[in-house]
Amino acid sequence: MAVGPRAIVFDVGHVLFEWDIRHLYAKLIADPVELDWFLANVVTKSWHFQHDLGRPFAETSAELAARFPDHVDLIMAYGPRWLETIPGPVRGMPDLVSRLADAGVPLYAITNFSAEFWAMFRPTAPLFDRFVDIIVSGEERLAKPDPAIFALAQRRFGLGPRDALFVDDQPANVAAAEACGWFGHVFTGARGFETELSRLGLLRAEAEPAATP
């Protein structure tokens, strides 16, 4: 008989919590054309990714401000106001996390996240109190989908091949987890994820409410 996973390893952004740089800068740049230009050319996702690899905001912001001196104030707002890029949890996921934890399923995470920004964010998210351990890329200077971060997770979490289900919204990250032997699920929403959890025997499907006579 095939044996399924006994633990779950989550991604954080777009799986447990929504994240978009636009949420912050839409408050600071009123013109939608200017906003789109700024997000495509100045404070971009590729620029932000340096933080996920461990670079401090003081360095990256100074470099960016030197390139775009007319936008210094907007660039410098990114660090202290970073929490405004997270509008809240992904719909349905806090409930699923609670149900999994209540069922005794060990919960872990591997997140591409700045160490600085994680230190700001973690105290605002008690959902993670129910997690056994979390690997933060900015602390390790390794990021998904690098196989090295999955190897680190297997050692640190004590989860060998076929021990865990890894869930992430990025197919490349899921493929990397599957290459190390874990089960994988490309996240598109809480409902599809719940179906997968039930299929793997990690979570009992909730009964449908009784029809009103």
Biotite code that builds the C-alpha atoms (Angstrom):
import biotite.structure as struc

atoms = struc.array([
    struc.Atom([0.000, 0.000, 0.000], chain_id="A", res_id=1, res_name="MET", atom_name="CA", element="C"),
    struc.Atom([1.311, 3.453, -0.920], chain_id="A", res_id=2, res_name="ALA", atom_name="CA", element="C"),
    struc.Atom([2.200, 5.618, 2.064], chain_id="A", res_id=3, res_name="VAL", atom_name="CA", element="C"),
    struc.Atom([1.297, 9.282, 1.908], chain_id="A", res_id=4, res_name="GLY", atom_name="CA", element="C"),
    struc.Atom([2.965, 12.291, 3.531], chain_id="A", res_id=5, res_name="PRO", atom_name="CA", element="C"),
    struc.Atom([2.773, 12.840, 7.288], chain_id="A", res_id=6, res_name="ARG", atom_name="CA", element="C"),
    struc.Atom([3.603, 16.570, 7.363], chain_id="A", res_id=7, res_name="ALA", atom_name="CA", element="C"),
    struc.Atom([3.026, 19.714, 5.309], chain_id="A", res_id=8, res_name="ILE", atom_name="CA", element="C"),
    struc.Atom([5.617, 22.267, 4.234], chain_id="A", res_id=9, res_name="VAL", atom_name="CA", element="C"),
    struc.Atom([4.053, 25.569, 3.161], chain_id="A", res_id=10, res_name="PHE", atom_name="CA", element="C"),
    struc.Atom([5.143, 28.475, 1.075], chain_id="A", res_id=11, res_name="ASP", atom_name="CA", element="C"),
    struc.Atom([3.992, 31.767, 2.662], chain_id="A", res_id=12, res_name="VAL", atom_name="CA", element="C"),
    struc.Atom([3.399, 34.421, -0.011], chain_id="A", res_id=13, res_name="GLY", atom_name="CA", element="C"),
    struc.Atom([0.283, 33.795, -2.127], chain_id="A", res_id=14, res_name="HIS", atom_name="CA", element="C"),
    struc.Atom([-0.392, 30.581, -0.222], chain_id="A", res_id=15, res_name="VAL", atom_name="CA", element="C"),
    struc.Atom([-0.892, 31.682, 3.382], chain_id="A", res_id=16, res_name="LEU", atom_name="CA", element="C"),
    struc.Atom([-0.739, 35.470, 2.957], chain_id="A", res_id=17, res_name="PHE", atom_name="CA", element="C"),
    struc.Atom([-1.396, 37.768, 0.027], chain_id="A", res_id=18, res_name="GLU", atom_name="CA", element="C"),
    struc.Atom([1.523, 39.958, -1.022], chain_id="A", res_id=19, res_name="TRP", atom_name="CA", element="C"),
    struc.Atom([1.891, 42.658, -3.650], chain_id="A", res_id=20, res_name="ASP", atom_name="CA", element="C"),
    struc.Atom([4.139, 45.725, -3.720], chain_id="A", res_id=21, res_name="ILE", atom_name="CA", element="C"),
    struc.Atom([1.250, 47.562, -5.388], chain_id="A", res_id=22, res_name="ARG", atom_name="CA", element="C"),
    struc.Atom([-0.738, 47.537, -2.138], chain_id="A", res_id=23, res_name="HIS", atom_name="CA", element="C"),
    struc.Atom([1.760, 49.994, -0.661], chain_id="A", res_id=24, res_name="LEU", atom_name="CA", element="C"),
    struc.Atom([2.477, 52.202, -3.652], chain_id="A", res_id=25, res_name="TYR", atom_name="CA", element="C"),
    struc.Atom([-1.148, 52.607, -4.709], chain_id="A", res_id=26, res_name="ALA", atom_name="CA", element="C"),
    struc.Atom([-1.422, 54.708, -1.532], chain_id="A", res_id=27, res_name="LYS", atom_name="CA", element="C"),
    struc.Atom([1.567, 56.840, -2.508], chain_id="A", res_id=28, res_name="LEU", atom_name="CA", element="C"),
    struc.Atom([1.187, 57.305, -6.281], chain_id="A", res_id=29, res_name="ILE", atom_name="CA", element="C"),
    struc.Atom([-2.225, 58.540, -7.400], chain_id="A", res_id=30, res_name="ALA", atom_name="CA", element="C"),
    struc.Atom([-1.663, 58.433, -11.171], chain_id="A", res_id=31, res_name="ASP", atom_name="CA", element="C"),
    struc.Atom([-2.216, 54.821, -12.373], chain_id="A", res_id=32, res_name="PRO", atom_name="CA", element="C"),
    struc.Atom([0.127, 55.266, -15.341], chain_id="A", res_id=33, res_name="VAL", atom_name="CA", element="C"),
    struc.Atom([2.892, 56.586, -13.090], chain_id="A", res_id=34, res_name="GLU", atom_name="CA", element="C"),
    struc.Atom([2.213, 53.764, -10.619], chain_id="A", res_id=35, res_name="LEU", atom_name="CA", element="C"),
    struc.Atom([2.568, 51.110, -13.309], chain_id="A", res_id=36, res_name="ASP", atom_name="CA", element="C"),
    struc.Atom([5.805, 52.699, -14.550], chain_id="A", res_id=37, res_name="TRP", atom_name="CA", element="C"),
    struc.Atom([7.254, 52.890, -11.039], chain_id="A", res_id=38, res_name="PHE", atom_name="CA", element="C"),
    struc.Atom([6.492, 49.239, -10.275], chain_id="A", res_id=39, res_name="LEU", atom_name="CA", element="C"),
    struc.Atom([7.884, 48.113, -13.632], chain_id="A", res_id=40, res_name="ALA", atom_name="CA", element="C"),
    struc.Atom([11.092, 50.163, -13.477], chain_id="A", res_id=41, res_name="ASN", atom_name="CA", element="C"),
    struc.Atom([11.976, 51.259, -9.948], chain_id="A", res_id=42, res_name="VAL", atom_name="CA", element="C"),
    struc.Atom([10.676, 49.190, -7.033], chain_id="A", res_id=43, res_name="VAL", atom_name="CA", element="C"),
    struc.Atom([10.254, 45.924, -8.926], chain_id="A", res_id=44, res_name="THR", atom_name="CA", element="C"),
    struc.Atom([9.791, 42.333, -7.813], chain_id="A", res_id=45, res_name="LYS", atom_name="CA", element="C"),
    struc.Atom([13.228, 41.453, -9.168], chain_id="A", res_id=46, res_name="SER", atom_name="CA", element="C"),
    struc.Atom([14.763, 44.267, -7.102], chain_id="A", res_id=47, res_name="TRP", atom_name="CA", element="C"),
    struc.Atom([12.866, 43.062, -4.047], chain_id="A", res_id=48, res_name="HIS", atom_name="CA", element="C"),
    struc.Atom([14.159, 39.504, -4.542], chain_id="A", res_id=49, res_name="PHE", atom_name="CA", element="C"),
    struc.Atom([17.618, 40.660, -3.424], chain_id="A", res_id=50, res_name="GLN", atom_name="CA", element="C"),
    struc.Atom([16.194, 40.949, 0.090], chain_id="A", res_id=51, res_name="HIS", atom_name="CA", element="C"),
    struc.Atom([14.965, 37.368, -0.067], chain_id="A", res_id=52, res_name="ASP", atom_name="CA", element="C"),
    struc.Atom([18.576, 36.355, -0.740], chain_id="A", res_id=53, res_name="LEU", atom_name="CA", element="C"),
    struc.Atom([19.813, 38.186, 2.331], chain_id="A", res_id=54, res_name="GLY", atom_name="CA", element="C"),
    struc.Atom([20.755, 41.686, 1.170], chain_id="A", res_id=55, res_name="ARG", atom_name="CA", element="C"),
    struc.Atom([19.814, 44.431, 3.648], chain_id="A", res_id=56, res_name="PRO", atom_name="CA", element="C"),
    struc.Atom([17.369, 47.160, 2.652], chain_id="A", res_id=57, res_name="PHE", atom_name="CA", element="C"),
    struc.Atom([19.921, 49.848, 3.581], chain_id="A", res_id=58, res_name="ALA", atom_name="CA", element="C"),
    struc.Atom([22.174, 48.629, 0.758], chain_id="A", res_id=59, res_name="GLU", atom_name="CA", element="C"),
    struc.Atom([19.559, 47.940, -1.895], chain_id="A", res_id=60, res_name="THR", atom_name="CA", element="C"),
    struc.Atom([17.697, 51.198, -1.279], chain_id="A", res_id=61, res_name="SER", atom_name="CA", element="C"),
    struc.Atom([20.872, 53.289, -1.464], chain_id="A", res_id=62, res_name="ALA", atom_name="CA", element="C"),
    struc.Atom([21.778, 51.709, -4.795], chain_id="A", res_id=63, res_name="GLU", atom_name="CA", element="C"),
    struc.Atom([18.282, 52.214, -6.173], chain_id="A", res_id=64, res_name="LEU", atom_name="CA", element="C"),
    struc.Atom([18.077, 55.804, -4.947], chain_id="A", res_id=65, res_name="ALA", atom_name="CA", element="C"),
    struc.Atom([21.351, 56.557, -6.751], chain_id="A", res_id=66, res_name="ALA", atom_name="CA", element="C"),
    struc.Atom([19.814, 55.267, -9.981], chain_id="A", res_id=67, res_name="ARG", atom_name="CA", element="C"),
    struc.Atom([16.500, 57.069, -9.504], chain_id="A", res_id=68, res_name="PHE", atom_name="CA", element="C"),
    struc.Atom([17.244, 60.243, -7.507], chain_id="A", res_id=69, res_name="PRO", atom_name="CA", element="C"),
    struc.Atom([13.869, 61.759, -8.372], chain_id="A", res_id=70, res_name="ASP", atom_name="CA", element="C"),
    struc.Atom([12.147, 58.915, -6.521], chain_id="A", res_id=71, res_name="HIS", atom_name="CA", element="C"),
    struc.Atom([14.195, 58.784, -3.334], chain_id="A", res_id=72, res_name="VAL", atom_name="CA", element="C"),
    struc.Atom([11.291, 59.369, -0.971], chain_id="A", res_id=73, res_name="ASP", atom_name="CA", element="C"),
    struc.Atom([9.188, 56.630, -2.578], chain_id="A", res_id=74, res_name="LEU", atom_name="CA", element="C"),
    struc.Atom([12.090, 54.190, -2.545], chain_id="A", res_id=75, res_name="ILE", atom_name="CA", element="C"),
    struc.Atom([12.924, 54.887, 1.090], chain_id="A", res_id=76, res_name="MET", atom_name="CA", element="C"),
    struc.Atom([9.286, 54.343, 2.099], chain_id="A", res_id=77, res_name="ALA", atom_name="CA", element="C"),
    struc.Atom([9.532, 50.681, 1.111], chain_id="A", res_id=78, res_name="TYR", atom_name="CA", element="C"),
    struc.Atom([11.462, 49.501, 4.168], chain_id="A", res_id=79, res_name="GLY", atom_name="CA", element="C"),
    struc.Atom([9.556, 51.094, 7.048], chain_id="A", res_id=80, res_name="PRO", atom_name="CA", element="C"),
    struc.Atom([6.181, 50.618, 5.353], chain_id="A", res_id=81, res_name="ARG", atom_name="CA", element="C"),
    struc.Atom([6.824, 47.118, 4.004], chain_id="A", res_id=82, res_name="TRP", atom_name="CA", element="C"),
    struc.Atom([4.019, 45.540, 6.057], chain_id="A", res_id=83, res_name="LEU", atom_name="CA", element="C"),
    struc.Atom([1.566, 47.467, 3.882], chain_id="A", res_id=84, res_name="GLU", atom_name="CA", element="C"),
    struc.Atom([2.455, 45.149, 0.989], chain_id="A", res_id=85, res_name="THR", atom_name="CA", element="C"),
    struc.Atom([0.575, 42.365, 2.824], chain_id="A", res_id=86, res_name="ILE", atom_name="CA", element="C"),
    struc.Atom([-3.181, 43.011, 2.861], chain_id="A", res_id=87, res_name="PRO", atom_name="CA", element="C"),
    struc.Atom([-4.056, 39.877, 4.809], chain_id="A", res_id=88, res_name="GLY", atom_name="CA", element="C"),
    struc.Atom([-4.268, 36.083, 4.703], chain_id="A", res_id=89, res_name="PRO", atom_name="CA", element="C"),
    struc.Atom([-5.261, 34.091, 1.650], chain_id="A", res_id=90, res_name="VAL", atom_name="CA", element="C"),
    struc.Atom([-8.957, 33.363, 1.866], chain_id="A", res_id=91, res_name="ARG", atom_name="CA", element="C"),
    struc.Atom([-9.734, 30.068, 3.593], chain_id="A", res_id=92, res_name="GLY", atom_name="CA", element="C"),
    struc.Atom([-6.168, 29.272, 4.584], chain_id="A", res_id=93, res_name="MET", atom_name="CA", element="C"),
    struc.Atom([-6.171, 30.226, 8.289], chain_id="A", res_id=94, res_name="PRO", atom_name="CA", element="C"),
    struc.Atom([-9.071, 27.814, 8.795], chain_id="A", res_id=95, res_name="ASP", atom_name="CA", element="C"),
    struc.Atom([-7.262, 25.009, 6.976], chain_id="A", res_id=96, res_name="LEU", atom_name="CA", element="C"),
    struc.Atom([-4.110, 25.597, 9.010], chain_id="A", res_id=97, res_name="VAL", atom_name="CA", element="C"),
    struc.Atom([-6.130, 25.430, 12.233], chain_id="A", res_id=98, res_name="SER", atom_name="CA", element="C"),
    struc.Atom([-7.859, 22.231, 11.166], chain_id="A", res_id=99, res_name="ARG", atom_name="CA", element="C"),
    struc.Atom([-4.564, 20.604, 10.205], chain_id="A", res_id=100, res_name="LEU", atom_name="CA", element="C"),
    struc.Atom([-2.899, 21.614, 13.467], chain_id="A", res_id=101, res_name="ALA", atom_name="CA", element="C"),
    struc.Atom([-5.904, 20.412, 15.474], chain_id="A", res_id=102, res_name="ASP", atom_name="CA", element="C"),
    struc.Atom([-5.661, 17.084, 13.632], chain_id="A", res_id=103, res_name="ALA", atom_name="CA", element="C"),
    struc.Atom([-2.030, 16.736, 14.749], chain_id="A", res_id=104, res_name="GLY", atom_name="CA", element="C"),
    struc.Atom([-0.419, 17.236, 11.326], chain_id="A", res_id=105, res_name="VAL", atom_name="CA", element="C"),
    struc.Atom([3.081, 18.757, 11.742], chain_id="A", res_id=106, res_name="PRO", atom_name="CA", element="C"),
    struc.Atom([3.307, 22.094, 9.896], chain_id="A", res_id=107, res_name="LEU", atom_name="CA", element="C"),
    struc.Atom([6.457, 23.692, 8.487], chain_id="A", res_id=108, res_name="TYR", atom_name="CA", element="C"),
    struc.Atom([7.299, 26.400, 5.968], chain_id="A", res_id=109, res_name="ALA", atom_name="CA", element="C"),
    struc.Atom([10.008, 27.385, 3.506], chain_id="A", res_id=110, res_name="ILE", atom_name="CA", element="C"),
    struc.Atom([9.594, 30.993, 2.488], chain_id="A", res_id=111, res_name="THR", atom_name="CA", element="C"),
    struc.Atom([11.474, 33.318, 0.171], chain_id="A", res_id=112, res_name="ASN", atom_name="CA", element="C"),
    struc.Atom([11.426, 36.245, 2.569], chain_id="A", res_id=113, res_name="PHE", atom_name="CA", element="C"),
    struc.Atom([13.797, 38.998, 3.677], chain_id="A", res_id=114, res_name="SER", atom_name="CA", element="C"),
    struc.Atom([15.162, 38.376, 7.162], chain_id="A", res_id=115, res_name="ALA", atom_name="CA", element="C"),
    struc.Atom([14.482, 42.033, 8.023], chain_id="A", res_id=116, res_name="GLU", atom_name="CA", element="C"),
    struc.Atom([10.937, 41.992, 6.717], chain_id="A", res_id=117, res_name="PHE", atom_name="CA", element="C"),
    struc.Atom([10.237, 38.617, 8.328], chain_id="A", res_id=118, res_name="TRP", atom_name="CA", element="C"),
    struc.Atom([11.246, 40.089, 11.686], chain_id="A", res_id=119, res_name="ALA", atom_name="CA", element="C"),
    struc.Atom([8.643, 42.818, 11.087], chain_id="A", res_id=120, res_name="MET", atom_name="CA", element="C"),
    struc.Atom([5.947, 40.476, 9.830], chain_id="A", res_id=121, res_name="PHE", atom_name="CA", element="C"),
    struc.Atom([6.202, 37.431, 12.092], chain_id="A", res_id=122, res_name="ARG", atom_name="CA", element="C"),
    struc.Atom([4.852, 39.165, 15.252], chain_id="A", res_id=123, res_name="PRO", atom_name="CA", element="C"),
    struc.Atom([1.745, 40.202, 13.293], chain_id="A", res_id=124, res_name="THR", atom_name="CA", element="C"),
    struc.Atom([0.937, 36.626, 12.227], chain_id="A", res_id=125, res_name="ALA", atom_name="CA", element="C"),
    struc.Atom([0.002, 34.344, 15.156], chain_id="A", res_id=126, res_name="PRO", atom_name="CA", element="C"),
    struc.Atom([-0.985, 31.704, 12.598], chain_id="A", res_id=127, res_name="LEU", atom_name="CA", element="C"),
    struc.Atom([2.689, 30.654, 12.637], chain_id="A", res_id=128, res_name="PHE", atom_name="CA", element="C"),
    struc.Atom([2.528, 29.846, 16.339], chain_id="A", res_id=129, res_name="ASP", atom_name="CA", element="C"),
    struc.Atom([1.169, 26.472, 15.215], chain_id="A", res_id=130, res_name="ARG", atom_name="CA", element="C"),
    struc.Atom([4.181, 25.712, 12.994], chain_id="A", res_id=131, res_name="PHE", atom_name="CA", element="C"),
    struc.Atom([7.040, 23.488, 14.125], chain_id="A", res_id=132, res_name="VAL", atom_name="CA", element="C"),
    struc.Atom([9.742, 25.340, 12.172], chain_id="A", res_id=133, res_name="ASP", atom_name="CA", element="C"),
    struc.Atom([10.116, 27.863, 9.339], chain_id="A", res_id=134, res_name="ILE", atom_name="CA", element="C"),
    struc.Atom([13.073, 28.324, 7.012], chain_id="A", res_id=135, res_name="ILE", atom_name="CA", element="C"),
    struc.Atom([13.454, 31.947, 5.873], chain_id="A", res_id=136, res_name="VAL", atom_name="CA", element="C"),
    struc.Atom([15.537, 32.395, 2.735], chain_id="A", res_id=137, res_name="SER", atom_name="CA", element="C"),
    struc.Atom([16.986, 35.746, 3.796], chain_id="A", res_id=138, res_name="GLY", atom_name="CA", element="C"),
    struc.Atom([18.367, 34.187, 6.972], chain_id="A", res_id=139, res_name="GLU", atom_name="CA", element="C"),
    struc.Atom([19.923, 31.265, 5.106], chain_id="A", res_id=140, res_name="GLU", atom_name="CA", element="C"),
    struc.Atom([20.949, 33.171, 1.946], chain_id="A", res_id=141, res_name="ARG", atom_name="CA", element="C"),
    struc.Atom([19.342, 30.393, -0.053], chain_id="A", res_id=142, res_name="LEU", atom_name="CA", element="C"),
    struc.Atom([16.085, 30.719, -1.956], chain_id="A", res_id=143, res_name="ALA", atom_name="CA", element="C"),
    struc.Atom([13.602, 28.468, -3.710], chain_id="A", res_id=144, res_name="LYS", atom_name="CA", element="C"),
    struc.Atom([13.868, 26.770, -6.151], chain_id="A", res_id=145, res_name="PRO", atom_name="CA", element="C"),
    struc.Atom([17.541, 26.140, -5.293], chain_id="A", res_id=146, res_name="ASP", atom_name="CA", element="C"),
    struc.Atom([17.761, 22.434, -4.363], chain_id="A", res_id=147, res_name="PRO", atom_name="CA", element="C"),
    struc.Atom([20.058, 23.417, -1.473], chain_id="A", res_id=148, res_name="ALA", atom_name="CA", element="C"),
    struc.Atom([17.228, 25.033, 0.472], chain_id="A", res_id=149, res_name="ILE", atom_name="CA", element="C"),
    struc.Atom([15.150, 21.861, 0.179], chain_id="A", res_id=150, res_name="PHE", atom_name="CA", element="C"),
    struc.Atom([18.099, 19.747, 1.296], chain_id="A", res_id=151, res_name="ALA", atom_name="CA", element="C"),
    struc.Atom([18.495, 22.069, 4.295], chain_id="A", res_id=152, res_name="LEU", atom_name="CA", element="C"),
    struc.Atom([14.786, 21.727, 5.067], chain_id="A", res_id=153, res_name="ALA", atom_name="CA", element="C"),
    struc.Atom([14.907, 17.942, 4.949], chain_id="A", res_id=154, res_name="GLN", atom_name="CA", element="C"),
    struc.Atom([17.787, 17.908, 7.424], chain_id="A", res_id=155, res_name="ARG", atom_name="CA", element="C"),
    struc.Atom([16.402, 20.539, 9.758], chain_id="A", res_id=156, res_name="ARG", atom_name="CA", element="C"),
    struc.Atom([12.789, 19.353, 9.703], chain_id="A", res_id=157, res_name="PHE", atom_name="CA", element="C"),
    struc.Atom([13.721, 15.667, 9.809], chain_id="A", res_id=158, res_name="GLY", atom_name="CA", element="C"),
    struc.Atom([11.499, 14.980, 6.805], chain_id="A", res_id=159, res_name="LEU", atom_name="CA", element="C"),
    struc.Atom([12.853, 12.538, 4.287], chain_id="A", res_id=160, res_name="GLY", atom_name="CA", element="C"),
    struc.Atom([11.527, 11.644, 0.840], chain_id="A", res_id=161, res_name="PRO", atom_name="CA", element="C"),
    struc.Atom([7.750, 11.047, 0.800], chain_id="A", res_id=162, res_name="ARG", atom_name="CA", element="C"),
    struc.Atom([7.425, 12.382, 4.363], chain_id="A", res_id=163, res_name="ASP", atom_name="CA", element="C"),
    struc.Atom([6.001, 15.768, 3.376], chain_id="A", res_id=164, res_name="ALA", atom_name="CA", element="C"),
    struc.Atom([3.570, 17.524, 1.090], chain_id="A", res_id=165, res_name="LEU", atom_name="CA", element="C"),
    struc.Atom([5.046, 20.799, -0.195], chain_id="A", res_id=166, res_name="PHE", atom_name="CA", element="C"),
    struc.Atom([2.583, 23.469, -1.309], chain_id="A", res_id=167, res_name="VAL", atom_name="CA", element="C"),
    struc.Atom([3.609, 26.563, -3.280], chain_id="A", res_id=168, res_name="ASP", atom_name="CA", element="C"),
    struc.Atom([2.019, 28.779, -5.923], chain_id="A", res_id=169, res_name="ASP", atom_name="CA", element="C"),
    struc.Atom([5.127, 28.597, -8.137], chain_id="A", res_id=170, res_name="GLN", atom_name="CA", element="C"),
    struc.Atom([5.388, 25.418, -10.256], chain_id="A", res_id=171, res_name="PRO", atom_name="CA", element="C"),
    struc.Atom([9.198, 25.650, -10.353], chain_id="A", res_id=172, res_name="ALA", atom_name="CA", element="C"),
    struc.Atom([9.343, 25.518, -6.558], chain_id="A", res_id=173, res_name="ASN", atom_name="CA", element="C"),
    struc.Atom([6.966, 22.561, -6.441], chain_id="A", res_id=174, res_name="VAL", atom_name="CA", element="C"),
    struc.Atom([9.050, 20.753, -9.067], chain_id="A", res_id=175, res_name="ALA", atom_name="CA", element="C"),
    struc.Atom([12.181, 21.311, -6.963], chain_id="A", res_id=176, res_name="ALA", atom_name="CA", element="C"),
    struc.Atom([10.453, 19.868, -3.896], chain_id="A", res_id=177, res_name="ALA", atom_name="CA", element="C"),
    struc.Atom([9.285, 16.851, -5.892], chain_id="A", res_id=178, res_name="GLU", atom_name="CA", element="C"),
    struc.Atom([12.842, 16.356, -7.161], chain_id="A", res_id=179, res_name="ALA", atom_name="CA", element="C"),
    struc.Atom([13.974, 15.958, -3.551], chain_id="A", res_id=180, res_name="CYS", atom_name="CA", element="C"),
    struc.Atom([11.321, 13.297, -3.023], chain_id="A", res_id=181, res_name="GLY", atom_name="CA", element="C"),
    struc.Atom([8.452, 15.198, -1.424], chain_id="A", res_id=182, res_name="TRP", atom_name="CA", element="C"),
    struc.Atom([4.901, 15.234, -2.661], chain_id="A", res_id=183, res_name="PHE", atom_name="CA", element="C"),
    struc.Atom([3.990, 18.524, -4.343], chain_id="A", res_id=184, res_name="GLY", atom_name="CA", element="C"),
    struc.Atom([0.905, 20.658, -4.834], chain_id="A", res_id=185, res_name="HIS", atom_name="CA", element="C"),
    struc.Atom([0.709, 23.793, -6.982], chain_id="A", res_id=186, res_name="VAL", atom_name="CA", element="C"),
    struc.Atom([-1.548, 26.110, -4.997], chain_id="A", res_id=187, res_name="PHE", atom_name="CA", element="C"),
    struc.Atom([-4.398, 27.861, -6.794], chain_id="A", res_id=188, res_name="THR", atom_name="CA", element="C"),
    struc.Atom([-6.773, 28.311, -3.869], chain_id="A", res_id=189, res_name="GLY", atom_name="CA", element="C"),
    struc.Atom([-7.894, 26.906, -0.546], chain_id="A", res_id=190, res_name="ALA", atom_name="CA", element="C"),
    struc.Atom([-10.652, 24.752, -1.990], chain_id="A", res_id=191, res_name="ARG", atom_name="CA", element="C"),
    struc.Atom([-8.367, 22.816, -4.342], chain_id="A", res_id=192, res_name="GLY", atom_name="CA", element="C"),
    struc.Atom([-5.785, 22.443, -1.602], chain_id="A", res_id=193, res_name="PHE", atom_name="CA", element="C"),
    struc.Atom([-8.391, 21.053, 0.797], chain_id="A", res_id=194, res_name="GLU", atom_name="CA", element="C"),
    struc.Atom([-9.392, 18.507, -1.828], chain_id="A", res_id=195, res_name="THR", atom_name="CA", element="C"),
    struc.Atom([-5.764, 17.403, -2.148], chain_id="A", res_id=196, res_name="GLU", atom_name="CA", element="C"),
    struc.Atom([-5.391, 17.149, 1.622], chain_id="A", res_id=197, res_name="LEU", atom_name="CA", element="C"),
    struc.Atom([-8.453, 14.924, 1.800], chain_id="A", res_id=198, res_name="SER", atom_name="CA", element="C"),
    struc.Atom([-7.195, 12.768, -1.069], chain_id="A", res_id=199, res_name="ARG", atom_name="CA", element="C"),
    struc.Atom([-3.885, 12.221, 0.727], chain_id="A", res_id=200, res_name="LEU", atom_name="CA", element="C"),
    struc.Atom([-5.592, 11.432, 4.014], chain_id="A", res_id=201, res_name="GLY", atom_name="CA", element="C"),
    struc.Atom([-4.159, 14.469, 5.810], chain_id="A", res_id=202, res_name="LEU", atom_name="CA", element="C"),
    struc.Atom([-7.512, 16.086, 6.477], chain_id="A", res_id=203, res_name="LEU", atom_name="CA", element="C"),
    struc.Atom([-11.031, 14.790, 6.733], chain_id="A", res_id=204, res_name="ARG", atom_name="CA", element="C"),
    struc.Atom([-13.416, 16.620, 4.449], chain_id="A", res_id=205, res_name="ALA", atom_name="CA", element="C"),
    struc.Atom([-15.919, 18.728, 6.327], chain_id="A", res_id=206, res_name="GLU", atom_name="CA", element="C"),
    struc.Atom([-19.497, 17.587, 6.062], chain_id="A", res_id=207, res_name="ALA", atom_name="CA", element="C"),
    struc.Atom([-21.757, 19.666, 3.875], chain_id="A", res_id=208, res_name="GLU", atom_name="CA", element="C"),
    struc.Atom([-24.373, 21.597, 5.866], chain_id="A", res_id=209, res_name="PRO", atom_name="CA", element="C"),
    struc.Atom([-27.719, 19.835, 6.042], chain_id="A", res_id=210, res_name="ALA", atom_name="CA", element="C"),
    struc.Atom([-30.273, 21.066, 3.565], chain_id="A", res_id=211, res_name="ALA", atom_name="CA", element="C"),
    struc.Atom([-32.974, 23.267, 5.039], chain_id="A", res_id=212, res_name="THR", atom_name="CA", element="C"),
    struc.Atom([-36.346, 21.490, 4.834], chain_id="A", res_id=213, res_name="PRO", atom_name="CA", element="C"),
])
